[in-house]
Amino acid sequence: MSALLELRNVSKSFLGNKVLKSLNFDVREGEVHALIGENGAGKSTAVNLIAGIHQRDEGEILFNGTPVAFRHPLEAMRAGISLMHQELSLAPNATVAENIYLRREKRNRFGFNDWAAMNREAAKVFQRIGIDIDPTALVGTLSVGMQQIVELAKAIALDAKLVIMDEPTSSLSEKEALEFFKVMRDLKAQGISIIFISHKLSELFEVSDRITVLRDGQHISTDDIASITPDEIIRRMVGRHLGDLYPPRSTSIGDVIFACHGLARFGTVRPTDFHVRRGEVVGIAGLVGAGRTEAMRALVNADKRSSGEFELEGKAIRIADPGEALSHGIVYLSEDRKGSGLFLSFDISSNVGAATLDRYRSGAGLFQQSALREKAREYIKRMDIRPPIESARVVTLSGGNQQKVLLSKALDANLKLLIVDEPTRGVDVGAKSLIHARLRELAETGIGVIVISSEMPEVIGMADRILVFRNGGISAELDNRDGSITQETVMTHAVIH
């Protein structure tokens, strides 16, 4: 097959930091080409250059055999390149067809929007990819999986020859992901090329033809997916043998540090009791909608609870809101790091100190910016945040590095109980290992840690004890200190008991 896209010796720098170094990469016509690497390896920068969001400093990009220099994403779209971002960019209160043709509305002979024509064309797009979605339905009424299909339909409606998919399944259920893979195969059969970015190796092996590994902004290898193993991919990604993804469990769990009684939220969480011990990592598992996140948000009253009593270190405490929870040393880190976890337009140091600003004031009340920057540099080193520049704006960081900043913000608090919701969603395997290690290190200092995760291996690999949620309450409490709990056991309690 001939190459539809070629990058030849492409380089790019930000803030003096060279994030792509003479990158060579190509995509053939009608193939699914996986692009993988640790967070900060250069994947997002590479696809942003291809899609016209950034411009290269050096090198050459060819599309359909012709050198191109897109100055704007619209130019790339008109040429036949469409980028699906990790975060959905849909208007929930608009219809499916309105979203697909946003800023490209079809007009009738009087110059008005021709909604009937757009509905017909949208229906044809969904027929082409074999998915039944009503073009007149409001996007906000669709499941996340169907919304992701609408994002894809926007690309197809542009007659895209190349579709770039950045973590398209990160928020999808297993069933929705399988449906999405079917659509990808159909597009491939129609001759459309796909660049597929995912941190889930199983997905890459499910649908990809070739896989390219990036590390530190450089091309490491490109192989047929059938000729390489997951272990070899991981070794190339991190430049070393990763070892165990999960650190050893604690051998010295202490007494109860936190307990809650009768925690409930109308409609989502039934009256629930549980506790956390010093030095213990408690995993929370369950299917989507089981009440895992809802219970923890109700605990800190981020979503108003209907009841609940709490004890910290044996004393009754009041938690009126997340700020009061923080004053007790209880921190909840949201799964939505961009929406409610970080200040994206601020720099790394400002985010690190966002919850602990009073600590950086002098006796006279003056804010000590230099002290905060010094502390931020400590966390940048400890968490291996890239680029290692405390003045870098968080919005410019990759998803995995944003997650590390979010965890750093919690580490800067006077922690007694840390609740982390989906701590490694959208994070590469190397960063996962580091985050797991830091969470275990926290527990070893006597802090209680609660980990909510949709990834069953993560819950089992990290947790000393597992609370399984079903229908808004705890259906099972499983002792996992010896690591003997299986996914089948957890799933049985999540579905049946």
C-alpha positions in Angstrom: 0.0 0.0 0.0 1.2 3.5 -0.7 1.6 6.1 2.0 -1.2 8.6 2.5 0.7 10.6 5.1 4.4 11.0 5.7 6.4 13.0 8.3 10.0 13.4 7.4 12.5 14.6 10.0 9.8 16.7 11.7 10.8 18.7 14.9 8.9 20.9 17.3 9.8 22.9 20.4 7.7 24.6 23.2 9.2 26.9 25.7 12.7 25.9 24.6 11.9 22.3 25.2 12.2 20.1 22.1 9.2 17.7 22.2 9.7 16.2 18.7 13.1 15.4 17.4 13.5 14.6 13.7 10.4 12.4 13.7 9.8 10.0 10.8 6.4 8.4 10.5 4.0 7.3 7.8 0.4 6.1 7.4 -0.7 3.9 4.6 -4.0 4.1 2.7 -6.8 2.1 4.4 -4.9 1.1 7.5 -5.4 1.5 11.2 -2.0 2.7 12.5 -1.6 2.7 16.3 0.6 5.4 17.9 1.8 4.7 21.4 4.2 6.1 23.9 4.4 7.4 27.5 2.7 10.7 28.3 5.0 13.4 27.1 6.5 11.1 24.4 5.2 13.5 21.6 2.0 11.7 20.4 -0.3 14.7 20.9 2.2 17.1 19.4 2.7 14.9 16.3 -1.1 14.6 15.6 -1.6 18.4 16.3 1.0 19.1 13.7 -0.7 16.8 11.2 -4.1 18.4 12.0 -2.8 22.0 11.6 -3.2 23.0 15.3 0.5 23.6 15.6 3.1 24.2 12.9 6.4 22.3 12.6 9.8 24.0 13.2 11.7 21.7 10.9 11.1 18.9 8.5 8.4 18.1 6.0 4.8 16.7 6.0 3.4 15.1 2.9 -0.3 14.2 2.4 -1.3 12.3 -0.7 2.3 12.7 -1.9 2.2 16.5 -1.8 4.1 18.7 0.8 1.6 20.5 3.0 1.9 23.2 5.7 -1.5 23.6 7.3 -1.8 26.9 9.1 -5.2 26.2 10.7 -7.2 23.0 11.4 -9.8 24.1 8.9 -7.2 23.8 6.1 -6.4 20.3 7.3 -10.1 19.4 7.4 -10.6 20.7 3.9 -7.7 18.5 2.7 -9.3 15.4 4.3 -7.8 15.2 7.8 -10.0 15.1 10.8 -8.9 15.0 14.5 -11.1 13.5 17.2 -10.0 14.8 20.5 -10.0 12.8 23.7 -12.6 15.1 25.2 -15.9 15.3 23.3 -16.5 18.7 21.6 -20.3 18.4 21.1 -23.1 20.8 22.0 -25.4 18.7 24.3 -28.5 20.9 23.7 -28.2 20.7 19.9 -29.4 17.9 17.7 -27.1 15.3 16.2 -27.4 16.8 12.8 -26.8 20.3 14.1 -23.6 19.1 15.7 -22.4 17.3 12.6 -22.9 20.4 10.4 -21.9 23.0 13.0 -20.3 26.0 11.1 -20.9 24.0 7.9 -24.7 24.4 7.7 -26.4 23.6 4.4 -28.5 26.4 3.0 -31.6 26.5 0.9 -32.1 28.8 -2.0 -33.3 31.5 0.3 -30.1 31.4 2.3 -31.7 29.9 5.4 -30.5 26.7 7.2 -31.9 23.6 5.4 -32.4 21.4 8.4 -34.3 18.7 6.4 -31.3 18.4 4.1 -28.9 18.1 7.0 -31.0 15.5 8.7 -31.1 13.5 5.4 -27.3 13.7 5.0 -26.6 12.8 8.6 -28.8 9.8 8.2 -26.7 8.7 5.2 -23.5 9.1 7.2 -24.9 6.8 10.0 -26.1 4.3 7.4 -22.6 4.3 5.9 -21.0 3.3 9.2 -23.9 0.9 10.1 -25.1 2.7 13.2 -28.8 3.7 13.9 -28.9 7.2 15.4 -31.7 9.6 15.0 -30.3 12.9 13.5 -33.0 14.9 15.3 -32.2 13.6 18.8 -30.5 15.9 21.2 -26.9 14.9 21.7 -27.3 15.3 25.5 -29.8 12.4 25.6 -27.3 10.0 24.0 -25.0 7.6 25.9 -21.3 8.5 25.9 -20.6 5.8 23.4 -23.2 7.1 21.0 -21.8 10.6 21.4 -18.4 9.3 20.4 -20.0 7.9 17.3 -21.5 11.3 16.6 -17.9 12.8 16.9 -16.8 10.2 14.3 -19.8 11.0 12.1 -18.6 14.7 12.0 -15.3 13.4 10.5 -17.0 11.2 8.0 -19.3 14.0 6.9 -16.2 16.0 5.9 -15.2 13.2 3.5 -12.1 12.6 5.6 -9.4 10.4 4.1 -7.5 10.3 7.4 -9.1 10.2 10.8 -7.0 10.8 13.9 -8.5 9.2 17.1 -7.0 10.3 20.4 -8.1 8.0 23.2 -11.6 7.6 21.7 -12.6 4.8 24.0 -11.3 6.2 27.3 -14.9 6.9 28.6 -16.7 4.0 26.9 -17.9 0.8 28.5 -16.6 -2.5 27.1 -19.7 -3.0 25.0 -19.6 0.5 23.6 -15.9 0.1 22.8 -16.6 -3.1 20.8 -19.2 -1.3 18.9 -16.8 1.5 18.2 -14.2 -1.0 16.9 -16.8 -2.4 14.5 -17.2 1.1 13.0 -13.4 1.5 12.8 -13.2 -1.7 10.8 -16.0 -0.6 8.5 -14.2 2.7 7.8 -11.0 0.8 7.1 -12.8 -1.4 4.6 -14.0 1.8 2.8 -10.3 2.9 2.4 -10.2 5.5 5.2 -6.9 5.6 7.1 -6.9 5.9 10.9 -4.3 7.0 13.4 -5.4 5.3 16.7 -4.0 6.5 20.0 -4.8 4.5 23.1 -3.0 3.5 26.3 -4.9 0.2 26.4 -2.7 -2.3 24.6 -5.5 -4.8 24.3 -7.4 -2.3 22.1 -4.4 -1.7 19.9 -4.0 -5.4 19.2 -7.8 -5.6 18.6 -8.0 -3.3 15.6 -4.5 -2.1 14.5 -2.5 -3.1 11.4 0.8 -1.5 12.4 2.1 0.2 15.6 4.6 3.0 16.0 6.3 3.6 19.4 7.5 7.1 20.4 9.8 7.9 23.3 11.1 11.3 24.3 9.9 12.9 21.1 11.7 10.3 18.9 10.6 7.5 16.6 11.6 4.2 18.3 10.0 1.6 16.1 7.2 0.7 13.6 6.1 -2.9 13.4 3.2 -5.0 12.0 1.0 -5.6 15.0 1.1 -9.4 14.4 4.9 -9.4 14.8 5.3 -7.8 18.2 4.3 -8.6 21.8 2.8 -6.4 24.4 5.9 -6.8 26.6 8.2 -5.7 23.8 6.0 -2.6 23.2 6.2 -1.7 26.9 9.9 -2.1 26.9 10.3 0.2 23.9 7.9 2.8 25.4 9.8 3.2 28.7 13.3 2.2 27.5 13.6 -0.4 30.3 11.8 -3.4 31.6 8.9 -2.1 33.7 8.7 -4.8 36.2 5.5 -5.2 38.2 2.9 -2.6 37.5 1.7 -2.7 41.1 3.9 -2.2 44.2 3.9 -4.7 47.1 1.0 -4.4 49.5 1.4 -3.1 53.0 2.4 -5.5 55.7 1.5 -3.2 58.6 -2.1 -1.9 58.3 -3.1 0.1 61.4 -6.3 1.0 63.2 -9.3 2.7 61.7 -8.5 6.3 60.6 -11.8 7.1 59.0 -15.4 5.7 59.2 -18.7 6.7 57.8 -22.2 5.6 58.8 -25.4 5.8 56.9 -23.9 7.7 53.9 -26.7 8.2 51.4 -27.7 10.4 48.5 -31.3 10.4 47.2 -31.7 8.4 44.1 -28.1 7.2 43.7 -26.6 6.0 47.0 -28.4 3.7 49.5 -27.4 4.1 53.3 -23.9 2.8 53.4 -21.3 2.1 56.1 -17.5 1.6 55.5 -14.2 2.3 57.1 -10.5 2.8 56.1 -7.5 1.9 58.2 -4.2 3.6 58.5 -1.8 2.5 55.7 -4.6 0.7 53.8 -5.5 1.1 50.2 -9.2 0.4 49.8 -10.4 -0.3 46.2 -13.9 0.5 45.1 -15.2 -1.6 42.2 -18.5 -1.9 40.4 -20.2 -1.4 37.1 -21.0 2.0 35.6 -23.9 3.5 37.5 -23.4 1.3 40.6 -22.9 4.4 42.8 -19.1 4.3 43.3 -18.3 7.9 42.3 -21.7 9.2 43.6 -20.9 7.8 47.1 -17.5 9.5 47.3 -18.8 12.8 46.0 -21.6 12.6 48.6 -19.0 11.9 51.3 -17.3 15.3 50.8 -20.7 16.9 49.9 -19.6 17.8 46.4 -23.1 16.4 45.5 -25.5 17.1 48.3 -26.0 13.9 50.4 -29.2 13.1 52.2 -27.5 11.5 55.3 -24.2 10.5 56.7 -22.1 10.6 59.9 -18.3 10.6 59.9 -15.4 9.8 62.3 -11.8 10.7 61.8 -9.2 9.3 64.1 -12.0 8.2 66.5 -13.7 11.7 66.7 -16.9 12.8 65.0 -16.4 15.4 62.3 -18.7 17.5 60.1 -18.2 17.7 56.4 -20.3 20.5 54.9 -18.4 20.8 51.6 -15.1 19.8 50.0 -13.4 22.8 51.6 -14.3 21.6 55.1 -13.2 18.1 54.1 -9.8 19.5 53.2 -9.5 21.2 56.5 -9.8 17.8 58.1 -7.2 16.3 55.8 -9.7 14.6 53.5 -9.1 15.1 49.8 -11.3 13.9 46.9 -9.7 14.0 43.4 -12.3 14.0 40.7 -12.3 11.7 37.7 -12.9 14.8 35.7 -9.5 16.4 36.1 -10.1 19.1 33.4 -13.6 20.0 34.5 -13.3 20.1 38.2 -9.8 19.0 39.2 -7.4 21.5 37.7 -7.1 25.2 36.6 -6.0 24.5 33.1 -5.1 28.1 32.2 -2.8 28.4 35.3 0.8 27.1 35.5 1.9 23.9 37.3 3.0 25.7 40.5 -0.4 27.5 40.9 -2.2 24.2 40.6 0.1 22.5 43.1 -0.7 25.2 45.7 -4.3 25.8 44.8 -5.6 24.0 48.0 -2.8 25.1 50.3 -2.2 28.8 49.5 -2.1 29.9 53.2 1.0 27.7 53.6 2.9 30.0 51.3 2.1 33.3 53.1 4.7 35.0 55.3 4.1 36.2 58.8 3.1 39.6 57.3 0.5 37.9 55.1 2.5 38.3 51.9 2.3 35.6 49.3 5.7 33.8 48.8 5.7 32.9 45.1 9.3 31.6 45.3 8.4 29.1 48.0 5.5 27.8 46.0 7.7 27.4 42.8 10.4 25.6 44.8 7.7 23.2 46.2 6.3 22.7 42.6 9.8 21.8 41.4 10.0 19.1 44.1 6.7 17.5 42.9 7.7 17.9 39.2 10.8 15.7 40.0 9.0 13.3 42.3 6.1 12.8 39.8 8.3 13.0 36.7 6.1 15.7 35.2 7.0 16.7 31.6 8.0 19.3 30.6 9.8 19.8 33.9 9.0 23.5 34.0 6.9 24.9 36.9 5.8 27.9 34.8 4.3 25.7 32.1 0.5 26.1 31.8 -1.4 22.9 32.6 -3.5 23.1 29.5 -0.3 22.5 27.4 0.5 19.2 29.2 -0.5 15.8 28.1 -3.4 14.0 29.9 -1.0 11.8 31.9 1.1 14.8 33.1 -2.1 16.7 34.0 -3.0 13.7 36.2 0.4 13.9 37.9 -0.2 17.6 38.6 -3.6 16.8 40.1 -2.0 14.2 42.4 0.7 16.7 43.3 -2.0 19.1 44.5 -3.3 16.4 46.9 0.2 15.5 48.1 0.8 19.2 49.1 -2.2 19.0 51.6 -1.9 17.7 55.1 -3.5 14.4 54.1 -5.2 11.9 56.4 -7.6 10.4 53.8 -7.1 10.5 50.0 -9.9 9.5 47.6 -8.8 9.2 44.0 -11.4 8.6 41.3 -10.0 6.9 38.1 -6.4 7.9 39.0 -4.9 6.4 35.8 -7.6 7.0 33.2 -5.9 8.1 29.9 -2.5 7.5 31.4 0.3 5.4 29.8 1.7 2.3 31.4 4.9 3.9 32.7 3.0 6.8 34.3 0.5 4.2 35.8 3.4 2.4 37.5 4.6 5.7 39.0 1.2 6.8 40.2 0.6 3.4 41.8 3.9 3.6 43.5 3.2 7.1 44.9 -0.2 6.1 46.2 1.3 3.1 48.0 4.0 5.3 49.4 1.3 7.6 50.8 -0.4 4.7 52.4 2.9 3.5 54.0 3.1 6.9 55.8 -0.2 6.0 57.7 -2.6 7.8 55.3 -5.8 6.0 54.3 -6.2 5.8 50.5 -9.4 5.0 48.5 -9.0 4.1 44.8 -12.1 4.1 42.6 -11.4 2.5 39.2 -13.2 1.1 36.2 -10.1 -1.1 35.5 -10.6 -4.3 37.4 -6.9 -5.2 37.3 -6.0 -1.9 38.9 -8.5 -2.4 41.8 -7.2 -5.9 42.4 -3.5 -5.0 41.9 -3.6 -1.9 44.3 -6.2 -2.7 47.0 -5.7 -4.4 50.3 -9.5 -4.5 50.6 -12.1 -4.2 47.9 -15.6 -2.7 48.4 -17.9 -3.8 45.5 -20.8 -1.5 44.7 -24.0 -2.5 43.2 -27.3 -0.6 42.9 -26.1 2.3 44.9 -24.6 0.3 47.9 -21.9 -2.1 48.9 -22.7 -5.6 47.9 -19.4 -7.2 49.1 -16.3 -6.4 51.2 -13.3 -8.6 50.0 -10.0 -9.0 51.9 -7.3 -8.8 49.2 -4.2 -8.5 51.4 -2.8 -11.7 49.8 -3.8 -10.6 46.3 -5.9 -13.7 45.8 -9.2 -12.0 44.7 -10.0 -12.6 41.1 -11.8 -10.5 38.5 -14.5 -13.2 38.4 -15.1 -12.9 42.1 -15.5 -9.1 41.9 -17.7 -9.3 38.9 -20.0 -11.9 40.5 -20.6 -9.5 43.4 -21.0 -6.5 41.1 -23.7 -8.3 39.0 -25.4 -11.1 41.0 -25.1 -10.8 44.8 
